[in-house]
Amino acid sequence: MATKIILNRKNEWRNRARGFKVWIDGKEVGTIADGGSEAYPVEPGTHKLQCKIDWCSSPELELTVQEGETRFVQVGSGMKYYSLFTALMVLVLLSGPVIKYLQLKVPEEFTYLQLGVLVPFLLYYLYYLSFGRNRYLQLKEDGANLFR
């Protein structure tokens, strides 16, 4: 039985067009597509696994693999609240034209509401593209893998 690490990538809207580069022990060993799974043969022992996309990456995950063992790892975006912020932003930004179309009176505080949603979204997104770029992706061991 071969010793290997199987990497399973989540299906994600924002990263679907780009492959994640897979690094094991500081060497690029392949690429994994959106929603894909790849197996990487390794020697028994401790290995450091990392995924990268453009200038962003995941923190290194250290795995100890025994002879003949298969370890399963899942990779996905580390931006947990991206969908929530995006939905709120779209809702607030589209509400302005809807209010005007329905010829309702626009409250004076409406602009502040729009800014109150837009600014945190932009700051959250900019954080992951700058200071949090090494946490843009997340690796975790997959106990409930697809292959068992």
N, C-alpha and C positions, 0 to 999 in steps of 0.2 A: 504494500500500500504506500502511495506517495505522500510525502509531507508537503502540505500546501496551505496557502491562504486564499480564500475565496472572498472577493470583494463584490458587494451588491450595491448598486447605485439607485437611489430613489428617482422616480419620475418627478421632475420639477419644471414648472413653466419658465422661470427666469434664467435657468442655466441649460435649457434643453438643446440649444444649438451647438454647445461647446462640450468637448470631451474633457474629463478630468485626467490629468497626468498622475500616474501612480509611481511613487518612489518607495523603494524598500532599501533600508540601510544606506541612504544617501545616493542611490543609483536609480535613474528613471527606468522602469521595467515595462511600461505600457501605458495605454490610455483606456478609459472606460467611458462608454457612451451613456446617454440619458436612459435610465431604466434598464441598463445592462448589468451583466454579471461576468466577472473574469476570474479565472483561477491562476495563481502564481505559485509555481513550485519553489520551495525554499529548503535550505538545509535545516536540520533540527537545531534548536537553540533560540536565543532571544533576538528579535528583529524589531526595527523601528519602521513603522508604516506612516506615510504621509501622502496626501493628495493635494494637487495644485491646479489652479485655473487662473490664467493670466498672471497677475502679480499677487493674487490672493492664494491662501492655502489653509490647510487644517493644522491643528497642533499635531505633533508626532504622537502616535499611539504605539506603545511598546507591547509586543506580543511574545510569549514564550511558546514555541511549538515543539512538541515531542515527536519522536520518530514515528512516522506513519499517521500522524494526526492531521486533521483538517480544521482550521480555524476560520470562522465566518465573521466578516466585518461589513458593516453598513456605512455608506458615505452619503451625505446630503448637505444641504445648506445649513449654516449655523444661524441664519437670520430667522429666528422663531416668530417674530411679530411682523414680518414683511407683509403678509397677506392682510392682516388686520389694518395696518397703517394704509395700505393701498386701497382697501375697500372704503375706509373712512374718508380718505382724500378724494376718491372718485365721487362718493356720495355728496360731500360738501361742495366740491367744484361743480358738479352737475346740478345741484339744487338752485344755484343762481339763475341759469337760463330757464329752468322749469318755473321758478317764481316769476320771472319776467314774462314768460309765455302765458302763464295763467293770469297775468296782470294783477298780481298781488303786490301789496306794499312790502318793499324790502326793509327789514328792520335795520336800524342804524348799526347794531352790533354784528351784523352779518359778516362784514369784512374781517372783523376781529376773530370771528369763528373760523373763517377760511384760513386766516393766518395761523390760528391756534392749532389747526390740523396739519397744514402744509409745512410749517417750520419744524415740528418734531419729526415728521416723516423724512424731510431732507437731512436733518441732523443724524437720524438713525442710519440712513443710507450712506451718508458721508463717513460716519464712524467706521462702517464695515469696509469702506474703500480706502481708508487711511489707517488710523490707529488699530482698528480691529481686523485688519486684512489677514492676519495669521489665525483668525478664528472665523473666517468667512465660510469655511467648510467644517463639517463635524464628522469625526470617525467614532464609531462605537461598535463594540463586539455585538454580534447578532446571535442571541441565544435561540430565538425562534426563526431560524433560517428557512429558506424555501426548499432546501435540498434534503432535509431529513425526512 
